[in-house]
């Protein structure tokens, strides 16, 4: 007698928007804490009794804190649950911003900013993977876009608001506001985010031989990881040169009064780019990365040839935002896909190199500015973007494949995110 088997359909998981918004707010805290000193430098320098240039080093030391500690801390905390680690990072931001707001001592302020950078190194190594593992593979791009939206919102909204509060009230007020927001995010994460266990242990660890570098060297040998990291360094270096020195560039071009509107256009276009990336990243990561690099290269060309034309400069800012806004999502997704079971180590390397490239962009841009003048800045950016395009085009099989769906280790996406 034949039997009929009834199969119960697997319920479709609801998109976890509240949890992803908690991650987006954590990203916002991370990005705004990094950039906030730039908007309150005059008041900060007067209160600390140092020059504005010295006060500006609070941004540099933040990047150094992230760059030098991301890999060691990832290795040291490999056995921690991801939720516990993320809560620790957010608590670190609360402490660091409180000390920064209350300090009247320059060395103490630098130490607090270094601590904030350490917290950022932990957070950046976690946030992308956390978002990826909350959803099935076909929704990972959308989840990453929601989480990473905190970056352009911080730059286009957070920094101007923080600058306004610093001028209207006192430079310490925005940092205290960031403390309050970090505390709120701690509660939000504790209440809503599901816990995630530490990533799967490596074969060496299973045989009692833990990897002292957290698997970094092994991750570098995974096909696709090195190309993504190479693109990351060059792309971030190019963007940082342009972003850091856009004000003096516009001043020398006779458009100093347009700096606010140019950055506003850039920020709004970045938000559009984040949305477009979330919609299309699952099937078009390679095309989006190539398109983003081409748009930023076109930006550099426009600024290099027509820097005195306000309409064309604003058009360049629009293209710049469209090309760059989705880059954090694209690059973190690419390195997570490529890293597979080594994704944590790959993400830690990306965080380290990202921050090193930010620091290097400030130094390299300053050298170009001092020796060749502002007119050489766009062409320097264009020269860096040419190898970005070359490496991305060459990494068709691993790193930036034409289609997604499997990671570099052959493990399906959701299991490889953190």
N, C-alpha and C positions, 0 to 999 in steps of 0.2 A: 504494500500500500504506500503510495507516494505521500510524503509529508511536505507541507508548505512552511517555509521559515519566514517569519515576519521580522524585518529589520527595523529598528528604531532609528530614525534619522538623528545624526549628531547635531545638537543645537548649535546655532551660530553664535559665537561669542560676541557680546556687545562691545562696541568700540569704547575703550576706557578713558573717555575724555577728561573726567575729573582728575584721575591719576596722572595723565599726561600734562594737564595744566599745572599740576604741582611740580612736575619736572621742568616745565617751561619757566615757572617762577624761580626755581632753583638756578636755571641757566641765566635768567635775568639778573639774579643776585650776583652770580659769578662774573658776568660780563660788566655789569655796572660798577661793582666794587673795583674792578681793574681800571676802568676809565674815568671814574669820578674825580680823581685829583686834577685831571686836565681842566675841568670846569671851575675849580675853586683855587687854582694855584696862587693868585695874588694874596688872598686872605690867609691861606695856609702858610705861605712863605713869611708873611709879616708876623704871624703868631709864633712860628718856630724860630724866627730870627735868622733865616737863611735866604739866599737868593731864589728867584723863581726857577732858575735852572736846577738848583739843588733840590728844591721841592719837587720838581719834575722827576727826580730819580725815584720817587715813591712808586711811580709806574714801572720803572725799570726793575726795581728790586722785587716787585710783585711777579714779573715775568721770570726773573731768575729763580724765585722760590718755587714756581711751578716746574721750570725746566730741570732743576737739579734734584728734585725730590719725587717726581711722578713715578719713575721706574723703581727706585728703591722702596717707596711706600707701597706700590702695587705688589711687589714681591713680599714685603713684610706683612701685609694684610691679606694675603691670598686665601687664608682660612676663614676670614670674616664673612658673615653674611653681607650681601650687598646693601640691604636696608640699613643695617647698623653702620656700615661704612659711610653711606650717604648722609645719615643723620649726624655722624661725627664731623663730616666736612662742613655741613651747614652750621653746626655749632661753632666750628672754627671761624667761620665768617662773622658770626655774632660777636665773638670775643675780639677778633681783630679789628672790626669796625668800631667797637666800643672804645678800645684802647686808642685807636687813631683819633676818634672824636675828642677824647679827654686829654690826650697827651699835649704837653707844652715842651717836650724834649725831642729834638730831631732824631738822635739815635734810637730812642724808644719808638718813635713813629715808624722809622725804617724797619725795626724788628717786627712791629705789628703788621706792616705791609708784607714783609716776608712771610709771616704766618698766614696771611690771607692768600698769598701765592701758593703756599703748601696746600691749603684747603682747596684751592682751585685745581691744583694738579690731581688731587684725589677725586674731586667732583667730575672733571672732564673725562677721566678714565672710566667713570661709571655711567654717566648720564645717557650717552648714546646707546650703550648696550642695554641699560635698564628699559629704555623706551622700546627697543627692538623686541625684547622678550615679553613685553606685555601683550603683544598681538601676534596673530598668525603671520606667516611670511608675506602674504599678499598685501598686508596692511602696514608693513614695516616702514615703508617710505612715508606714508601719511603720518604715522606715529612719530617718526623722526622729525618731520617738518613741524608738527605741533610743539614738540619739545624744544627744538632749536630756534623756534620763533622768538625765544627770549633774547637772542643776540641782537637782531635788528631793532627790536623794541627798546632794548637798553640803549642802543646807540642813537636812535632817532627820537625817542621820547624821554628815556631815563636821564641821559646826560643833560639835555636842555632843562628839564625840570629840576635836576639837582643843582645845576648852575644858577637857575633863578632863585632857588631856596637859599643857596649860599650867599648870593648878593643881597637878597631882600632881608634875610635874617642873620645868619652867620655861617661861616664855612663848615662849622662842626655839625650843623643841623642835618645836612644830607647823610652824613655818616651815621648819626643816631637813627635816622629814618631807615637806613639800610640794616642796622641792628634789629630794629623792630620787625622789619620784613623777614629777616633771616630766622628770627624766633618763630614768626607765624608759619614760615615754610617748614620748620622742624615739626610743628604740631600737625600741619597738613600732611606731610609725608608719613608721620607716625600713625595718623588716623586712616589714611586712604590707601597707601601703596602696599601691595602684597609683598611679602618678603621674597627674596631670591637667594638661593644658596650660593656659596662660592663656586667658581667655575670648576669643571671637571679636572681632576688631577692628572698630571702627565704620567706616562709610563715610568719615567725615572723616579718620580715621587712615589708611585705605587710599589716600587722595589726598594723603598727606603732611602732613595738618593734625591732629596729635594733640590730643586734648581735654585742656586743662590741668586741668580739674576732674574728670577720670576719668569723664566722661559723666553727672555728677550732674544738671545742668540738663536734659539730654535725658531722663534717666530720670524726672524729675518730670513731664514731659509725656506719658509713657506712661499710657494710661488705666488706672486702678485703683491706681497707686502712691500717689498723694496720699491717697486714702481709707484705705489700709492704714496709712500713716504717721500719719495723724491719730488713728486708733483706737489705734495703738501708744502714742503720747504720752499720751493721756488714760487708757488702761487701766493703763499702768505707773505713771503719776502717782498714780492712785487706790490701787493695790496698795501702792506704796511708803509712802504716808501711813499706811496701816493697819499694815503690817508694822513700820515704824520705830518707831511709837509705841504698839504693842500692849501693852507692859509698863506704861507709865504709865497707859494707859487701864484696864487690869485693876486696877492698884493703886488708882486712884480709885474703882473700882466695888467695892472690897473683896474682889477675887479675885486679889490679887498672888501668892499661893501657887500659883495654878493656871496661871501663865504657861508653865511647862515642859510641862505636859500639853496645854495648848491648842496650843502650837507643834508638839508631837508629833502630835496629831490632824491639824493642818494639813499636816504633812510626809507622813504616811502617805496622806492623801486625795490629795495632789498626785501621789504615785506611781501611785495608781489612775487619776487623771485622765490621766497620761501614757500609761498602757496603753490606756485607752479611746480616746484621741486617735489612737494608732497604728493601732488596729483600724478606726476609722471615718473618718479624715480624708480618704481618697481620694474618698469619695462624699459626705461630710457636713461639709466644712470650714465652710461658711456656718452650718449649724445648730449646730455645736459652738462657734463663736465667739459666736453669739447666746446660746446656752445658758450658756456660761461667764460672759459679762457679766451675765446675769440672776441666776446663782447668787451672784456676788460682790455684786450689788446687794441680793439677799435677805439676804446676810450683814450688810451695812451696816444694813439695816432692823432685823434681829434685835438687833444690838449697840446700835443707837440706842434701841430700845424696852425691851429686857429685859437690860441689861448687868449687873444684879445677880443674875441666875439662872445658876448654874454649869452646869446641864444645857443651857440654851439657848445659852450662850456656847460650849460645846463643840460643839453642833450647828452653830452659826455657823462655827466653825473647820473643821468637816467640809465644809460647803458651800463655804467659801472655798477650801479645797484642791482640791475637785473642779472649781471654776470657774476657778481660776488655773493649776493644774499644767500643763495642756496649752497655755496661752497662748503661751509661747515657740515651741513647735512650730507652732501655728496661724498666728501672725503672720509668722514667717520663711517658712513655706510660702506664705502668701498673697502676700507681697511678692516672693518668687522667681517665683511663677506670673505675677504682674502685670508684673514687670520684663522677663521674656523675655530678649532679648539684652542688656539693660541690667541684668540681675539683680545683678551685682557692685556696681554703683553704688547700686542700690536697697538691697541688704543693708548697704552701708557707711552709707547714710543712716539705716537702721533702727538700726544700732549706735549712731550718734551721738545720735539722738533718744532712744533707749532710756536711755542713760546720762545725758543731759541731764534726762530726766524723773525718773530716780532721784535726781539731785542736787536737782532742783526739788521732788520730793516731800518730801525732808527739810526743805527751807526752808519750803515752804508748810504742811506739817504742824506745824512749830515755831511758825509765826505763828498758826495756828488754836489750837494748844495754849495759847500764851501769852496770847492776847487773848480767846478764847471758852471755853477750857477743854476737857477731854477729851470732854465730852458732844457737842461739835460735830464731832468727827472722823468718826464714821460718816456724818453727814449731808453732810459735805464729799465723802466718798467716793461717796455716792449721787448727788450733784449732778454729779460728773465722769462717772459711768457712764451717765447718761441720754443725753448726746451720743454716747457710744460705741455704744449701741444704735441711735440714730438714723442715724449714718453707716453702720454695718454693714448695716442694713435698706435704706438708700438705694443702697448699692453692690452692687446685685443683678447688674448686668451685668458690671462690672469691679471687681476688688478682692476681693469676696466673692461670687462667682457661685454659682448654685444647683448647678451641676455643674462638675467639674474635668476636666482632660485636655489643655487647651491653655493656653499662657501668653498674656500680654497682647500679645506680638508675633506670635503665631501659630506659635511654635516649640514643638515637643513638649517635654514636661517635662524629661527627662534632659539635654537639651542646654542648657537654660536655667538650670541650677541654680547654676553658679559663674560 
